[in-house]
């Protein structure tokens, strides 16, 4: 999506984290490296001790700490409340809404780069339907619609894993489980996006060419150029070139979340 547009993001919120220990403390919580110079962007997950997804966070390092944006601010607030003991770390929710801007530079000091644009504070914008359809078509999972509190980050696909998880960084909550999956095993299902022959309902089963159920649809949206696009989890090893939802064929879409 290259044209300049502004989309309301009613489920996303900004937070500010500050304090003398803010970088080292978040480094011990985040799945990706956040020990970066001021001005540089960060992207990470918070996961439980058993590796399940609690929040997906985009952000930027500031002179005094971090500016974060996420669909699950309550998870970040709870992590600070429950795990900050003697460290000097604070986290506060910023009042007001979030707008995703596409087709324009991320020039504001409050702008956080996200796939396809940037998030800035604001209320005015068009409904997010076209943005969500575009993101789905480019293989970008939605943390609220394509994940639950039982989802493991690697289940959300290679692009997501590369953006939000750094397997060479030091220890963090849940790191042992994710590292074990990365080095010794694999997840049993993987999320991806597919073009569909027609609109299908969320939770519709996905079948392989033999008629075996191998997954289920997590969301379906009408893309203005591509028509129906779905997100779905599919069992590892299934032939993704021969999938269907009943009589509705599915075709894999290349992930291109620029």
N, C-alpha and C positions, 0 to 999 in steps of 0.2 A: 504494500500500500504506500504509494509515493506522493499522492496529493496531500496538501496541507488540510488536515481535519482535526477536530477536537472531539473526544469521546468522553462522556461521563463514565466513571468507574465507581459505582456506588458501594461496592464491597471492599474497596481498597482504602487503606489509611496510612498516613505518614506518622512516623515516630522519630524522636530524637533521643540518642543515647550519649551521655557525657560522663566525665569523671577521670581521675588520674589513672585508674586501672582499666579504662574502657576497652582499649585495644587488646590487651593480654586476656581479659576475661572473655570477650566475644570470640577470640581465637580458640578458646577452649570449649566453645559451644557450637560454632559454625562448621558445616561440612566442607567449606572452602576457605581459602586463605583470605583473611581480612586485615592482616598486618601489612597494609599498603600505605603509600604516602597520601597526605591530604589532597583531595581533588580527584582521586582515582575511584572508579566504581567497584562495587563488590556485589557478589551474587552467591547465595548459599541457602541451605536448608537448616532448619532445626529438626532433629530427630529424637525419638525416645531412646532410652538405653538399649532397647532391642531393635533399633534401626528404623522404626516406623516414622513416617512423615508427620511432623507437627505443624510446620509452616514453611513456605517458600518466600524468600526475602530477596529483594533487589535493594541496592543502596549505594551510598557514596560516603567515603571518608571525608570528614571535615576537620578543621583545625582543632576543634575541641572534642571530637568523637565521631559519631556516625549519624547520617540521615537515612532512615529505612522506609520502605513502602512494602506492604503485604496485605493479603486478604485475611490473614489470621493474626491481627494485632494482639488478641487475648493470649495467644501462645507465647509471644515474646514477653508480654507483661508478666505472665505467670512464671516464666523461666527466671526473670530477674528477681521477682518476689521470692521464689523458693530457693534459689541457688546463690544469690549474692549474700555473702556472710560478712566478711570483714573488708571486702574490696570496695573501693570508691567507684561505684558504677550506678548511674541513674538512667531511667528510661521513662519518657513521657509521651503521651498521645497528643498529636497536634489536631486541634479542632479544625473542622472544615473538610471538604471533599477532595477528591483526586480526579484529575483529567489526564487522559493519555493523548499526547499530541503526535501526529504523524506528519511526515513531509517537511519538517522544520528542524533546524539545529537545536540541540539541547543547551541553550545559552544561559538560562536562568541559574542562579546559584542554588535554587531549590530543585532543579531538574535532575531526575534520576534516569539514566539510560535503561531502556527495556527493549526487548526484541521488536523491531519495527518502528521505534519512536522513543518518546521519553514521557515520564510521569511528572506532573507538576501540580501544585495545589490549585484548586479551583472548583467551581460548581457548574459553570456554563459549558455545554457541549451537547452533541447529539447522542441519542441512545447508542449503547455499545454493541448493538447486534452485528453491524458490518465489521467492526473490529474483531469481535470474537469469531466470526466466520472466517475472516482472513487469517487469524492466528491458527485456527483449526486446520485450514487448508495448508498451512506451512509447517504443520507438524508440531505445534507448540501446545502442550497439554495445559489445561486449566486446573489450578490447584483445588478449586471448589467443586468442579464438575467431573474431573477425571481422576481424582484421588480421594482417599478416605484416611482415617487415622490408622488404617492397617496397611497402607501402601508403603512399599520400600522404594526409595528414589530410583534405583536401577530399573524398576518396572515401568517407569515413565519414558523409557527410550534413551538411545545413545546421545542425542542432542541435549536432552535435559540433564543427563548424568554428567556430560562434559562441562556444561555451563555451571552447574550448582554443586558438584562434588569434586574434591581434589584428593586423590588417593595417596598422594605423596606427602601431604601435610601432617603435622603432628597430631597428638591425641585430642579428641573431642567426645562429647557425650554421644554414644552410639557408634563410634568409629570402629570398634572391634568387629561388630556384626557386618557392617558394610565392607570392611577390608577383607573379611573372610569370603564374602560373596564374590568380590572382585578377583581375589587371588586363587581361590580354590573351587569355586562353584559358579552358579548362575541362578537367575530368577526363573520361575516356572511360567511366567507370562510377561508380555511386553505390550505397552500401549503404543498405538500408532494411529495415523489418520488415513482415511480412505474416501475416495469418491464413490458415491452410491447411485444406483440406478433410479432410486426414488427415495422420498423421505421415509425414514424408519423411526420407530419410537425408542426412547432411552430404555435400556435393559433388554432390548431385542437380542435373542441369541445369535451368535455368529457360528456358521457351520463351514466345514471344509468340503472338498469335492466328494468325499465319501458320505457326507451327511452327518458326520460326527460333530457334536457341539464342541467348539474350541475357544469360545470366548463370548463376550457380550458388549453391546454398544453403551458408551458412557454419555455421548451427546451427539446431536444431529443438528446441523444448521444449513440454511440456504445461502450459498455463496453467490454474489451477483453475476459472476461469469461462469463458475463451475457447476452450479446447481447444488444438489444435496451433497454435503460432506459430513462424514461421521468420524468420531473418535471411538476406538474400541480396544479392549484388552484381548489379546489372542495368545493362545498357548504356544510356548516355545517349541519350535520345530515344525509348526504347521506351515503348509504351503500358502503363503500370503497372496500368491497370484491366483488362487482358486477359492476365494472365500465368498460367502453369500449370507444374507439374512433372509431365510426362506427362499422366495423366488427373486429376491433383489440382489443383483451382483454387486460386489465390492472390488474396487481397484486401488492398489496402494498408491499413495501420493508421496513424492520425494519431499523429505523435510528440508525446508529452505528458510529458516527463520533469521533472515538478515536484519 
